[in-house]
Amino acid sequence: MTIPAAQAAAAAVPATQLATAELHASLEDPALESMNFLNEVASLYPAAISFASGRPYEEFFDVALIHSYLDAFCAHLSRDLGYSSGQVNRALFQYGRTKGIIHELVARNLALDEGISADPQAIVVTVGCQEAMFIVLRALRAGTADVLLSTSPMYVGLTGAARLADMPVWPVHTGQDGIDLAHLVSQVRRARAAGLRPRACYVMPDFANPAGVSMSVPARRELLRVAAQEGVLLLEDNPYGLFHDGEHPPTLLALDDRHQVIYLGSFAKTGLPGARVGYVVAGQPVTSADGTLTLFADHLSKIKSMLTVNTSPVAQAVVGGKLLLHGCRLTAANVRETAAYLRNLRLVLDGLADRFPDAGRSGISWNTPHGGFFVVVTLPFDASDALLEHSAREHGVLWTPMSHFYSDGGGLRQVRLACSQLTPSQISGGLDRFAGFVREALAGGDG
């Protein structure tokens, strides 16, 4: 077949190629590879029981609920806010307010569930909590000297957002009562001695991902005091705080009287993850060059307007409707879910005790959180990515190596077990498989 002259000339030109050295440096960062690796292992072994995913429980999912939520929100617009039918249609079909259209409902929810008094104008509704993290870090990163502090082990989503915002992350140790305050002070002062400016410290006070630890109320108050003393903001992330066994300590924001806390919220766990709706509460006053005072939230909305324009009004309407149908109390909306999570957590903790009765002598141990989605197991051998693949292939069980949550080589002998998505029978079978894997590894037969 004769190739036309134009095609022949085009074929002679080599295809455009890109080199990673010419792309953003974060794209070669291990933090951005972790999620892809874990998802890839899960897809390669679909029959494996997965303790790797911290997804919400699916038994109560029902498409009909989405319709009822939408109906409830539309009724709210017309009945409570006086919208005409045309205005209701426009609210859902058109581009919406950059800061969001459910900010008043979010503020009401925070007041009822968390005792937080938040100005609705200080709330920016985001595309999941991940966008909230990014726009906050993008705003705080004013120059190359700016750094972020974070509890370590740290949530990979936070690490990834910081990398994309070109903001280095300095790890702060975590103890049994959450963040190590002495190490926080040490890291702040080391950073400043190096000519850097610590802007904020990220912390998850309730059932932290991945460590599962929580902070006591005295520790929370002391963290606020230390942060004020050292002049750093606190980024409080609270996706799991409602899933507790009866003790519900106040959030940092509820205790904050100095505008120190920027609060990161999400409806992924308490609403529905498919909606991808989160928010940030940023009521810090910002002084402009001409002396004008605005809210930090106003500046975050500028970044959001150039990133996602606005959060889907349809998704917001679904979340808003769920809030409305439960009196804006997510505690009431998640009664069944909370019971399921606490049941699953107890099954995992009791199941580990049953399968490893000689845990202390064999070098195996685990923490015992009182809520949330995660349990961390310490093993007497390195839990590498290669060993995870072996566990999935030969034993049919997935877990997460804790090393993925450290930037300094920690967590090599720890694994995270997520218990949120599984049924009781899956937990039982999965723990049997996990115990078999551990016994094989202890015997030196891990391949």
C-alpha positions as CSV (number, residue, x, y, z in Angstrom):
1,M,0.0,0.0,0.0
2,T,1.3,3.4,-1.0
3,I,1.5,5.9,1.9
4,P,0.5,9.5,1.0
5,A,3.4,11.9,1.1
6,A,1.9,13.9,4.0
7,Q,1.5,10.7,6.1
8,A,5.0,9.6,5.2
9,A,6.4,12.9,6.3
10,A,4.5,12.7,9.6
11,A,5.7,9.2,10.2
12,A,9.3,10.3,9.8
13,V,8.9,12.7,12.7
14,P,9.6,11.0,16.1
15,A,6.7,11.0,18.5
16,T,6.8,13.7,21.3
17,Q,8.3,12.2,24.4
18,L,8.4,13.6,28.0
19,A,11.0,12.9,30.6
20,T,10.1,12.7,34.3
21,A,12.9,15.2,34.9
22,E,10.8,17.7,33.0
23,L,7.7,17.1,35.0
24,H,6.7,18.1,38.6
25,A,9.1,16.5,41.1
26,S,6.2,15.1,43.1
27,L,5.4,12.6,40.4
28,E,8.4,10.5,41.3
29,D,7.7,10.8,45.1
30,P,7.0,7.5,46.8
31,A,4.1,9.1,48.6
32,L,2.2,9.4,45.4
33,E,2.9,5.8,44.5
34,S,1.5,4.2,47.6
35,M,-2.1,4.4,46.8
36,N,-1.6,3.2,43.3
37,F,0.5,0.3,44.5
38,L,-2.1,-0.8,47.1
39,N,-4.9,-0.5,44.5
40,E,-2.9,-2.5,42.0
41,V,-2.3,-5.3,44.5
42,A,-6.0,-5.4,45.3
43,S,-7.0,-5.5,41.7
44,L,-4.6,-8.4,41.0
45,Y,-6.0,-10.5,43.8
46,P,-9.8,-9.7,43.8
47,A,-10.6,-12.9,45.7
48,A,-8.4,-11.9,48.6
49,I,-10.1,-10.6,51.8
50,S,-8.9,-7.0,52.2
51,F,-8.0,-5.4,55.5
52,A,-6.2,-2.7,53.4
53,S,-9.1,-0.5,52.4
54,G,-10.6,2.0,54.9
55,R,-13.8,2.4,53.0
56,P,-17.2,2.9,54.6
57,Y,-19.5,-0.1,55.3
58,E,-21.7,-0.9,52.3
59,E,-24.6,-2.8,53.8
60,F,-26.8,0.3,54.1
61,F,-26.1,1.7,50.7
62,D,-29.4,2.2,48.8
63,V,-29.8,4.2,45.6
64,A,-33.4,5.2,46.7
65,L,-31.8,7.2,49.5
66,I,-30.1,9.5,47.0
67,H,-33.5,10.4,45.6
68,S,-34.9,11.1,49.0
69,Y,-32.0,13.3,49.9
70,L,-32.4,15.3,46.7
71,D,-36.1,15.7,47.3
72,A,-35.4,16.8,50.9
73,F,-32.9,19.4,49.8
74,C,-35.2,20.8,47.0
75,A,-38.0,21.0,49.5
76,H,-35.7,22.9,51.9
77,L,-34.9,25.4,49.1
78,S,-38.5,26.1,48.2
79,R,-40.1,25.8,51.7
80,D,-37.5,27.2,54.0
81,L,-35.6,29.6,51.7
82,G,-38.4,30.6,49.4
83,Y,-36.9,29.6,46.1
84,S,-39.1,29.5,43.1
85,S,-39.1,26.3,40.9
86,G,-36.8,28.1,38.5
87,Q,-34.4,29.0,41.3
88,V,-34.4,25.4,42.6
89,N,-33.6,24.1,39.1
90,R,-30.8,26.7,38.7
91,A,-29.4,25.9,42.1
92,L,-28.9,22.2,41.1
93,F,-28.2,22.5,37.4
94,Q,-26.0,25.6,37.2
95,Y,-22.5,26.5,38.4
96,G,-22.8,27.4,42.0
97,R,-21.3,29.6,44.7
98,T,-17.6,28.8,45.0
99,K,-17.8,28.5,48.8
100,G,-20.7,26.1,48.4
101,I,-24.5,26.1,48.9
102,I,-24.8,23.9,52.0
103,H,-22.5,26.1,54.3
104,E,-25.4,27.0,56.6
105,L,-26.3,23.3,57.0
106,V,-22.7,22.4,57.7
107,A,-22.5,25.1,60.3
108,R,-25.6,23.8,62.0
109,N,-24.3,20.2,61.9
110,L,-21.0,21.3,63.5
111,A,-22.9,23.1,66.3
112,L,-25.1,20.1,67.0
113,D,-22.6,17.3,66.7
114,E,-19.4,18.9,67.8
115,G,-20.3,22.0,69.8
116,I,-18.4,24.1,67.3
117,S,-19.7,27.6,66.7
118,A,-18.6,28.3,63.1
119,D,-19.5,31.3,61.0
120,P,-21.1,29.9,57.8
121,Q,-19.1,32.4,55.8
122,A,-15.9,30.8,57.2
123,I,-16.8,27.5,55.5
124,V,-15.7,26.5,52.0
125,V,-17.4,23.3,50.7
126,T,-14.8,21.3,48.7
127,V,-14.5,18.3,46.4
128,G,-13.7,15.9,49.2
129,C,-11.4,16.7,52.1
130,Q,-8.4,16.2,49.7
131,E,-9.2,19.4,48.0
132,A,-9.6,21.1,51.3
133,M,-6.1,20.0,52.3
134,F,-4.6,21.2,49.0
135,I,-6.1,24.7,48.9
136,V,-5.1,25.3,52.6
137,L,-1.5,24.2,51.9
138,R,-1.4,26.1,48.6
139,A,-2.5,29.3,50.5
140,L,0.0,28.8,53.4
141,R,2.9,28.1,51.1
142,A,4.2,31.7,50.5
143,G,7.8,30.8,49.7
144,T,10.5,28.2,49.7
145,A,11.1,28.6,53.5
146,D,7.6,27.4,54.4
147,V,7.3,23.9,55.8
148,L,4.5,21.8,57.2
149,L,4.6,19.7,60.3
150,S,2.6,16.5,60.6
151,T,2.1,13.6,63.0
152,S,4.0,10.5,61.9
153,P,2.9,8.0,60.8
154,M,0.9,10.3,58.5
155,Y,-2.0,10.0,56.2
156,V,-0.7,9.6,52.6
157,G,-3.3,12.0,51.3
158,L,-1.9,14.8,53.4
159,T,1.6,13.9,52.2
160,G,0.6,13.9,48.6
161,A,-1.3,17.2,48.9
162,A,1.8,18.8,50.5
163,R,4.1,17.5,47.7
164,L,1.8,18.9,45.0
165,A,1.8,22.3,46.9
166,D,5.7,22.1,47.0
167,M,5.6,22.2,50.8
168,P,8.1,20.0,52.6
169,V,6.7,17.9,55.5
170,W,8.6,17.5,58.8
171,P,7.4,14.5,60.7
172,V,6.5,14.7,64.4
173,H,6.5,11.5,66.5
174,T,3.2,10.0,67.7
175,G,2.8,8.3,71.1
176,Q,0.0,6.5,72.9
177,D,-1.7,9.9,73.5
178,G,-1.3,11.2,70.0
179,I,1.2,13.8,69.0
180,D,4.5,14.0,70.9
181,L,4.4,17.6,72.1
182,A,8.1,17.7,73.1
183,H,9.1,16.5,69.6
184,L,6.7,19.1,68.1
185,V,8.5,21.9,69.9
186,S,11.9,20.4,68.9
187,Q,10.9,20.2,65.2
188,V,9.5,23.8,65.2
189,R,12.7,25.1,66.7
190,R,15.0,23.0,64.5
191,A,13.2,24.3,61.4
192,R,13.5,27.9,62.5
193,A,17.2,27.4,63.3
194,A,17.6,26.2,59.7
195,G,16.0,29.4,58.4
196,L,12.7,27.8,57.7
197,R,9.2,28.9,58.6
198,P,6.8,26.2,60.1
199,R,3.4,27.3,59.0
200,A,1.1,24.6,60.5
201,C,0.9,21.2,62.0
202,Y,-1.5,18.6,60.7
203,V,-3.1,16.4,63.3
204,M,-6.0,13.9,63.5
205,P,-7.0,13.8,67.2
206,D,-9.6,11.0,66.9
207,F,-8.8,7.5,65.8
208,A,-6.0,8.7,63.5
209,N,-5.4,7.2,60.1
210,P,-3.2,5.1,60.1
211,A,-2.2,4.7,63.7
212,G,-5.7,4.5,65.2
213,V,-4.7,6.6,68.3
214,S,-6.7,9.3,69.9
215,M,-5.7,12.3,72.1
216,S,-7.1,12.9,75.6
217,V,-8.8,16.2,76.4
218,P,-5.8,17.4,78.5
219,A,-3.5,16.5,75.6
220,R,-5.7,18.5,73.2
221,R,-5.6,21.5,75.5
222,E,-1.8,21.3,75.8
223,L,-1.4,21.0,72.1
224,L,-3.4,24.2,71.7
225,R,-1.2,25.9,74.3
226,V,2.0,24.7,72.7
227,A,0.9,25.7,69.2
228,A,0.1,29.2,70.4
229,Q,3.4,29.4,72.2
230,E,5.3,28.3,69.1
231,G,3.2,30.4,66.7
232,V,2.0,27.6,64.4
233,L,-1.5,26.9,63.1
234,L,-3.1,23.5,63.6
235,L,-4.8,21.6,60.7
236,E,-7.4,19.4,62.4
237,D,-8.7,16.5,60.3
238,N,-11.7,14.7,61.8
239,P,-13.2,12.0,59.5
240,Y,-13.7,9.3,62.2
241,G,-14.6,11.3,65.4
242,L,-18.3,10.2,65.4
243,F,-17.5,6.5,65.4
244,H,-16.7,6.0,69.0
245,D,-17.8,3.7,71.9
246,G,-19.5,6.4,73.9
247,E,-16.7,8.9,74.8
248,H,-16.8,11.9,72.4
249,P,-14.1,14.4,73.4
250,P,-14.3,17.9,72.0
251,T,-12.5,18.7,68.8
252,L,-9.5,21.1,68.8
253,L,-11.7,23.7,67.0
254,A,-14.3,23.5,69.8
255,L,-11.6,24.2,72.3
256,D,-9.9,26.9,70.3
257,D,-10.3,30.5,71.4
258,R,-7.4,32.0,69.4
259,H,-8.3,31.1,65.7
260,Q,-5.4,28.6,65.8
261,V,-7.3,25.7,64.2
262,I,-8.2,25.2,60.6
263,Y,-10.7,22.4,60.5
264,L,-10.8,19.9,57.7
265,G,-14.1,18.0,57.4
266,S,-15.5,15.3,55.1
267,F,-18.8,13.6,54.5
268,A,-17.1,10.6,52.9
269,K,-17.4,8.5,56.0
270,T,-20.5,10.0,57.6
271,G,-22.5,10.9,54.5
272,L,-21.6,8.9,51.4
273,P,-18.1,8.7,49.7
274,G,-19.5,8.8,46.2
275,A,-20.7,12.4,46.7
276,R,-17.1,13.6,47.2
277,V,-18.1,16.5,49.4
278,G,-15.8,17.9,52.1
279,Y,-15.2,21.3,53.6
280,V,-12.8,23.5,55.5
281,V,-13.6,25.9,58.3
282,A,-11.1,28.8,58.1
283,G,-12.3,31.7,60.2
284,Q,-8.8,33.2,60.7
285,P,-8.8,37.0,60.1
286,V,-6.5,38.1,57.2
287,T,-5.2,41.7,56.9
288,S,-4.6,43.0,53.4
289,A,-2.1,45.6,52.4
290,D,-4.7,48.4,52.7
291,G,-5.7,47.2,56.2
292,T,-8.9,45.5,55.1
293,L,-9.9,42.5,57.2
294,T,-11.2,39.3,55.5
295,L,-11.6,35.7,56.4
296,F,-9.0,33.1,55.4
297,A,-11.9,31.2,53.9
298,D,-12.3,34.0,51.4
299,H,-8.8,33.5,50.1
300,L,-9.2,29.7,50.0
301,S,-12.2,30.2,47.8
302,K,-10.1,32.2,45.3
303,I,-7.8,29.2,44.9
304,K,-10.7,26.8,44.6
305,S,-12.3,29.0,41.9
306,M,-9.2,28.3,39.8
307,L,-9.0,24.7,40.7
308,T,-12.5,23.2,40.6
309,V,-14.7,26.3,40.1
310,N,-17.2,25.0,42.6
311,T,-18.2,21.7,44.3
312,S,-21.0,19.9,42.4
313,P,-24.3,21.4,43.5
314,V,-26.0,18.0,42.9
315,A,-23.5,16.3,45.2
316,Q,-24.0,19.0,47.8
317,A,-27.7,18.6,47.5
318,V,-27.5,14.9,48.3
319,V,-25.4,15.6,51.4
320,G,-27.6,18.5,52.4
321,G,-30.7,16.4,52.1
322,K,-29.2,13.7,54.3
323,L,-28.4,16.3,56.9
324,L,-31.9,17.8,56.7
325,L,-33.6,14.4,57.1
326,H,-31.7,13.8,60.3
327,G,-32.1,17.2,61.9
328,C,-28.5,18.1,60.8
329,R,-27.2,15.5,63.2
330,L,-24.7,13.1,61.6
331,T,-24.7,11.2,64.9
332,A,-28.3,10.4,64.3
333,A,-27.7,9.6,60.6
334,N,-25.0,7.1,61.4
335,V,-26.5,5.0,64.3
336,R,-26.4,1.8,62.2
337,E,-23.0,2.5,60.7
338,T,-21.5,3.3,64.1
339,A,-22.8,0.1,65.5
340,A,-21.3,-1.8,62.6
341,Y,-17.9,-0.2,62.9
342,L,-17.7,-0.8,66.7
343,R,-18.8,-4.4,66.1
344,N,-16.2,-4.9,63.5
345,L,-13.5,-3.3,65.6
346,R,-14.3,-5.7,68.5
347,L,-14.3,-8.7,66.2
348,V,-10.8,-7.8,65.0
349,L,-9.4,-7.2,68.4
350,D,-11.0,-10.3,69.9
351,G,-10.0,-12.3,66.8
352,L,-6.4,-11.3,67.1
353,A,-6.4,-12.3,70.8
354,D,-7.9,-15.7,69.9
355,R,-5.5,-16.4,67.1
356,F,-2.3,-15.1,68.8
357,P,-2.7,-16.2,72.5
358,D,1.0,-16.1,73.0
359,A,1.4,-12.7,71.3
360,G,3.7,-11.3,73.9
361,R,6.2,-14.2,73.7
362,S,6.2,-14.3,69.9
363,G,6.8,-10.5,69.5
364,I,3.3,-9.8,68.1
365,S,1.2,-7.0,69.6
366,W,-1.5,-4.5,68.5
367,N,-3.1,-1.4,69.8
368,T,-6.7,-1.3,71.1
369,P,-8.5,1.8,69.8
370,H,-12.0,2.6,71.1
371,G,-13.4,3.6,67.7
372,G,-12.5,4.4,64.2
373,F,-11.5,2.1,61.3
374,F,-8.0,0.9,62.1
375,V,-5.9,-1.4,64.2
376,V,-2.1,-1.5,63.9
377,V,-0.3,-4.9,64.4
378,T,3.4,-5.0,65.3
379,L,5.2,-8.1,63.9
380,P,8.6,-9.7,64.6
381,F,9.6,-9.4,61.0
382,D,9.6,-6.7,58.3
383,A,6.2,-6.3,56.6
384,S,7.4,-5.3,53.1
385,D,5.5,-4.7,49.9
386,A,6.9,-8.0,48.5
387,L,5.5,-9.8,51.6
388,L,2.1,-8.1,51.1
389,E,2.0,-9.5,47.5
390,H,3.0,-13.0,48.9
391,S,0.2,-12.7,51.5
392,A,-2.3,-11.8,48.8
393,R,-1.2,-14.5,46.4
394,E,-0.6,-17.4,48.7
395,H,-2.9,-16.7,51.7
396,G,-5.7,-14.6,50.1
397,V,-5.5,-11.7,52.5
398,L,-4.5,-8.0,52.1
399,W,-3.2,-5.5,54.7
400,T,-1.3,-2.3,54.5
401,P,2.4,-2.0,55.3
402,M,2.8,0.8,57.8
403,S,6.0,1.9,56.1
404,H,3.8,3.6,53.5
405,F,2.9,6.2,56.2
406,Y,6.4,7.1,57.2
407,S,8.8,9.5,55.5
408,D,11.8,8.5,57.5
409,G,11.9,4.7,57.2
410,G,9.7,3.8,60.1
411,G,6.9,1.3,60.5
412,L,8.9,-1.6,58.9
413,R,7.5,-4.2,61.2
414,Q,3.9,-2.9,61.5
415,V,0.8,-3.4,59.4
416,R,-2.5,-1.6,59.4
417,L,-5.7,-3.7,59.5
418,A,-8.8,-1.7,58.3
419,C,-12.0,-3.3,59.6
420,S,-14.7,-0.8,58.3
421,Q,-15.8,-2.4,55.1
422,L,-15.9,-6.1,56.0
423,T,-18.7,-8.4,57.2
424,P,-18.3,-10.4,60.3
425,S,-17.7,-13.6,58.3
426,Q,-15.1,-11.8,56.2
427,I,-13.3,-10.6,59.3
428,S,-13.3,-14.2,60.7
429,G,-12.0,-15.7,57.5
430,G,-9.6,-12.9,56.9
431,L,-8.1,-13.2,60.3
432,D,-7.7,-17.0,59.8
433,R,-5.8,-16.2,56.6
434,F,-3.7,-13.5,58.3
435,A,-2.8,-15.8,61.1
436,G,-1.7,-18.4,58.6
437,F,0.4,-15.9,56.8
438,V,2.1,-14.8,60.1
439,R,2.7,-18.4,61.2
440,E,4.4,-19.1,57.8
441,A,6.5,-16.0,58.0
442,L,7.6,-16.8,61.6
443,A,8.6,-20.3,60.4
444,G,10.7,-18.7,57.7
445,G,8.5,-19.9,54.8
446,D,7.5,-16.5,53.4
447,G,9.1,-17.2,50.0
